[in-house]
Amino acid sequence: MRLKLEGNINQYYVQTLCMIFFPGTKFGQATVSRDDPLLQLKLKESPEGVTATASMSYGGNTAKQTFFRAFTENEPADLTRKKVTGEAVVTVGGDLLSYRPSWGMLTGVRPSKVATELLNEGFSKTRVRKMLNTEYMVIPKKAALATDVALAEKKIIGIPDRRDCSVYISIPFCPTRCAYCSFVSYTSRKLLGLIPEYLERLLEDIGKTFGLIKELGLNVRSIYIGGGTPTILDGEQIKRLLAAISGAWDLGRVEEFTLEAGRPDTITYEKMKTAVEMGVTRCSVNPQTLSDDVLREIGRAHTAVDFMRAYEETRKAGVHCINTDMIAGLPGDNFGIFSSSYDKILSLQPENVTVHTFCVKKAADLRAGADVYSMRGGDAGKCVDYTQIKSVQMGYKPYYMYRQKNTVGNFENVGFAKDGYESLYNIFMMEEIHSIFAVGAGAVAKMVDWTPEKGGKPVINRLFYDKYPYEYLAKNKTDELLEQARKFYEERFTDL
């Protein structure tokens, strides 16, 4: 896509707005075709405010409009520029393509962030919904969703304690690779052969990580074992992993301990029983869909019957909280298939249900086709709406939400839970409430400190483990990364 920008404009924000209307588009190619969409945007400032003039052209048609937004004492100048930019681009894009995005000018990962900020400023629930609609062009039902999620998160988070932290442990291996997946996960026989050696290093690093947490006097609120597919480990390996964690930390002090079991074809009663006996309180058993045809289309090596068996065995094993993941908008899916799957999932009464919208990932096998990228999203929007209505009817409440680039229809991912079963780790990780220590290949630790001098915004230092298991084994950066974490706390937490 071609951009011609003039004035004090955040180019990246403009690009994210353009991707709402032209998902999968690229910017700054060496060769640009005259047939590519063109956005021309000019911001002109005066002492009174900002004027934005925008035109968008594509397929021989052009839409053009001019907008003005006044500077005010209660709104930072950068936010004024961002709002008038968003209004201009969303309006001309909508006029050109006859499409109004559900989330208006909100393009970030956390659409409920604005709602949280407005609630923190003292605005009422009703007022926040209205402001999202009028100030950010969010349609009413999405404004209500964002506000409800923000309220749920505020209730769960309470007043953050700077001593709190969580721990993420990475098992980046899967039995097969799903066609939509871009996570660092490894499926070949050669790479799966690294699991025993990987586990040995991981157990050592788990001990070091929890040792540092103890030295710093921190409090672990949640532990999350993710991947990949952690239950690709055999029963004895799972037992050793959980024993290392329980030996390094008193699990009686941890509010939530999640094992992202994930793939039904790796789940057995014995593994789940071991997990419960060793302190796990929450597991994910993820069907994505209950249509065998769609499962084959996306490369999942299991059936709906396999999921039902895995779910029943997980429940029988005594897991306190079960989450199931569903994906709306998958290739080959439609509203009838998806709604039938969702009804069956809710009839099982899992404590958590997380509904994702299909997202086209650059590193995924399923990508880069006109039949994959979708501005309107086909049936995805109808499916997403159905989950949000049906979940509430069945006693679930939305508590967690995020969005990704190149999601079909520009829709969101939402976590629903029964009261008291919300995933703490999901909230802590997304809202950056406290530090997330991480262990393993592909893991990213986030050291977090909330500081008044930064206007209440967190200071975050990200620490990246090597992406690939063989790099993780060869380079052994753990001591270096833990030393960086130590310095972060020693420099910023002198009062703890």
N, C-alpha and C positions, 0 to 999 in steps of 0.2 A: 504494500500500500504506500502511496505517496503522501507525504506530509509537507505542508508549507506553513511554518509557524513564525509569528512575529510578535514580540513583546515578552513580558515576564511570564513564561509558560513552563509548566512542568511537563516535559516531553513524555516521560514514562507514563504519567497519568493519562495523557492524551492517547497514547498507544493502547493502554488497557481499555479506554472507552471505545476506541475504534474496533477492538477485538470483540466487543459485544455484537457489533453488526457484521463483522467479517471474521468469524472465528477461524483460527489457523493462519491468518494473514501474517506476512513477514514485513519487516521494515528495514530500510537501508540496504537493499540488495545492490549488487554492483550494476546490474542492468535492470532498468525500470521500464515497464511497458506503459504506453499511453492508455491501454485498456484497464490498467489497475485503478482501483478506487483512489480518489484524491480528496483530501481534507485540507482546506485553507482556513487558518484560524489566526485572528489578529486581536491582541489585547491592547487597549489604549487606556492609560490611567490619567485621572485628573484629581485634584484635591477632594472632590466629592465622591469618587468611586471608580469603578472599572467598567469599560464598555468592551464587549466581546462581539466580534463579527465573524461568523462561521459560514462556510459553504462546503457542501459535500457533493461530489459528482461521481456517477457510476452508470454504466450502460446507456450513456447518452442523456441522462437526466441529472438535474442539479437542484439542490435545496439550499436556500440561504436565509439566514435570520441574524438580527442584531439584538443584543441583550445588554442591560445595564444593571449593576448592583452597587449600591452605595456602601461606602466605608462606614462602620459604626464603632463606637467605643467598646462594645461588648463582643466584637468579632475580630480576631487577628486578620491582618491584611492578606496573609497567605491563604487563609480559609475563604476570604471573599473572592480572591482570584480563582481558587479551586471550584467554588460553587458556580461562578459565572461561566467558567470553562466547561464544567460538567453540564450545565443547563444548555449551553450553546451546542455542544457536540451531540448530546443525547437528542435534542430537539431536531437538528438538521438530519441526523441519521434516521430518526423515526419518521420524519417527513419523507425522506427519500425512499425508504424501504417499507413504509407503512407498518412499522413495528415499534412498540413501546416496551423497553425492557422492564421486567418486574422490579428489579432492584435500582432502577433509575440510574443515578450517577455514582452509586456505591460500587466500587470495583475490587476492594481489598479482600483479603482472606477472612476477615472478621466483620461481617455485616452488622453484627449486634454491637460493635464497638462504639458507634455513634450514639446508639440508644443508651449504652452504659454511661457515656460521658454526659449526656443530657440528664439522665436520672441523678448522677452525682452532683450536677449543678442545681438540683432541687426541683426540676420540672416533674409534674405528675405523669402517671402512666398515659392518661388520655392526651395530655399535651405533647408528650414525646412521640406518640403515634402520629399526631397531626403534623408535627414538625418534620418527621421523616418523610411524610407524604408531600408537604408543601415546599420544604427547603431542599430536599434531596431527591424528589421525584419518585419515591418508592411507592408502589401501589399499596392500597390500604391493607390487604391481607398479609403482605410481606412486612409492612411496618408493624402490624400487630404481632407477627411472629418474632421479629427482632426484639421488640420490647419485652415480650414474654420470656424469651431466652435470657435477656439481660437481667431481668428481675430474678429469674431462677438462679443464675450464676452469682448474683450479688448475695442472695440468701445463703448459698452454699459456701462461698468464699469467706463471708464475714469480714473480720479485720485481719489481714494477713500478718503473720508473725515472721520476722526476718530470719528466725532460726529454722523455719520449715524448709523442707526440700522433698523431692521425689527422685526415684531411680528408675532408669530405663535400661533393660538388658536385651541385646540384639542376638537373635538366632536367624541369620540371613540365608536360610536354605528352604527350598520347597520341593515337593515330590515332582511337580510339573509347573511350568510357567503359564499363568493365565494370559490370554491374548491382550487384555487391557492393562496389564500390570507394568509399572516402571520402577518398582522398588528394587533395591539391591538384594536380589535373591538368586540362588544358584541351584540348578537342577541337573546338570550333567553328572554322569557316573563318577568322573574324575574329581569334580568339585565336591560332590557329596562325600567322597572318600576323605575329605579334609575334616569331617565332623569330629572324629575322635580327638585329633590334634587341636582343633579349634576349641573344643570343650575344655581341654586341659588348660589352655591359655586363659579362656574365659573365667574359669573357676579361680585361677590365680588373681586375675584382675578384679573380680568381684570382691575378694578379700581385701585387696588394696583400696578399692573405692570406699567400701563401708568403713575401713580403718580410718581413712581421711575424714569421713563424715563424723565419726566418733571423736577424733582429735579436735575438730572444729566445734564440737558441741552442738551439732545440728539435730533436728528432729525429722525423721523420715515419715511422711504422711502416706505416701503410696509407692508401690513398686509395680512395674509393668514389664512383663516379658513379651516382646513382640518380634516381628520378623519381616518377611519370611513366614514360616510356619513352625513355631516352636515345638509342636507335637510331632514333627518329623523325627525328633529324638526318640529312641526306644525307651522302654519303661525304666531300665536301669540308668540310662543317661539322664532322664528327667529326674529321677530320684537323687542322683548325684548333684545335679544343678540346684534343686530346691534345698538339699541338705547344706550346700555351700552358702546359700543365702540365709537360711535359718541359723547357721553356725556363725555367720558374720553379723547378724542383727537380730534383736529381740522382736519377732514378728507380732508379739502381743501388743507392741506399741504402734503397729502399722494399721491404719484405718482401712486400707484397700490393697489387695494383692491380686493382680490380674495375670492370668496365663492366656495369651492370645492363641488359643488352640487352632482356630481358623478352619482349616480344611477338614471336612467330615471324614475323608478317606484316611486321615492320620490319627483319628480319635478312637480310643478303646476305653472300655469301662475301667480296666486296670490302671491305665495312665491317669484317668480322671480321679479315681479313688486315691491314688498316690498323691495327686496334687492337693486334694482336700485334706488328707491326713497330714500333709506337710505345710499347711497354712494358707493355701490359695483360697481366696474368697470369691473370685470372679473369673469366668471363662467366656470366650467368644466361640460360638459355633456358627460358621458363616455359610449360608447356602447361596447367597447373591440372587438366586431365583430358584423356584421349584419346578421350572420347565426343563425337562431333560434335553429338549431340542436346543434351547438357548444355552444350556450348560455346555453342550457339545460345540456350539458356535463360538463360545468364548474360551474354550480350551480347558474347562474344569474336568478333572478326571474322577468325577463322582456323579451320582444320580440323586434325585430327590429322595429315593428310598434310603440311600446312604446317609443323607442328612437326618432323616427321621430317626434312624438307628442311633446315630452319633448323639443327637439331642437327647433321646430317651436314656442313653447310657450315662451321659453327663448329668442329667437330672437324678438318675438312680444313684450315682456316685456321691450325691449330696452337695453339689456346688451351690453355694449360697446365692449367687447372682449369675444368670446366664444372659449374654448379649447375642443377638443375631444381626448380621449385616445383610442388607438388601441393596440392590443397585437398580435405579430407575433409568430407562432409556438405553438399555443394552441393545446392541445389534441383534435383530431377529425377534426382539420383544415387542409387545404392544400393550395397550391398557388392559385388555381382557386377561391376557396371560399374567401380567404383573399384579393386577388387583386380586386375582384368584390366589396367587402365591402369597400375597400379603395377608389376605384373610386367613389362610392356613397357618401362617406364622403367628398371627395374633391369637389364634385359637389355642396355641400351645402355652400362652401366657408367659413368655420370657420376661424377665425383669427389665431388660433393656432391649430396644430395637434401634438400630442405626440405619438410616436411609441415605444412601449416597446417590448422587446423580452421575451418570456415566461421563467420564472425563477423558478426552483424547490426550494421551501422553506421548511426548517425542520418543521416549525410549521403549514404548510398548510395541508389540508386534502388530497390534490392531491400530492403525493410524493413517493419516495423510491421504484420505480419500474424501471426495465430495459427499459420499454417502455416510461418512463418519462425522465430519464437522457439521454442525447444524445450529443456525441462529435461533430458530424457533423451537427446536428440540423434538419435533414430532409429538408423540404421545407422552414424552417425559414430563411435561408440565402438568398434564392431567393426572399422571401417576403420582407425582410429588404432592399435588393438592389432595389426592385421595388419602395418602398416608397421613397427612396432617389432620384431616377431618376424622378419619377412622381411628387413629391412635387416641385422640382425645375422647372419642365416644367410648373407647374400650378402657379408659382410665389411665392413659399414659399422658405425660406432659413433656413438651419440648424443653430441654435444659442446656443444649450444647449445639453449636452450629458453626460451620465454616464453608468457604467457597474456594474454588480452584479456577485457574485460567483454562479456557477451552472446554468448559463443561457445556454439554449440549443444552441449549436454551438458556444458558447463563443462570442455571438454577443452583440450589444450595444443597449441602449435606446437613442433616439434622439428626441429633440423638434424642430419642424419647425414652422416658423411664417411668416406672411406677414410683410413687412417693418413697423416698428413702433409699432408692437404688441407683441414683445418678452416679455416673463414673467420675470420681474425683480426679483421676489422672488426666482424663480428657480435658477437663476444665483448667487444671493447673498448667498443663502443657500449652493449650491454646491461648489462654489469657495471660500467660507469663507472670504468674502470681509469685512464684518462688523458683529457686534453682532446680534444674533437672540434671542430676548426675547421670552419665551414660557409660555403658560398657559394651564393647564388641564392635565388629566390623560394620561400617556404615552408620554407626550411631553418632549423634550430635548432642553434646552436653550444652546446656544453657545456664550460665551463671547469672543470676538476677539479683539486683538490688534496687529497691524503691528509695529514691532520694528526694527530699523536699526541694533541694536546689535545682532539680530538673523539672520542676513544676508538677511533681507527682508521677512523672513518667519513669519507667524502669530503665536502669542502666543494664545492658545485656552484653555478655561476652560469650560468644559461641566457640566451642572447642570440638574440632572435627577428628573423629577416628578415621583411619584408613578405610576406604570404601570397600575394597575387596577382601575376602577372608585370607587369601594368600599374602596380601600386603600386611594385613593385621598380624599375621603370624611371623612374617619376615622382619618387619620394621620395629614392632614392639614400642609404640609411642605412648603407652599407658602412663609410665612414670613421668614423662614430659608433660602430658596433659593434666595429670593430677597435680603437678607442681604449679602449673598455671592456675588451676582452680584454687590451690592453697593461697597463692599470692593475691588473687582476687579478693578472697575473704580477709586476709591479713591487712590489705590496704584499705578496704572499704568498711570492714566490720570491726573496727578497733574497740567499739563499745560492747561487743558481745563476749 
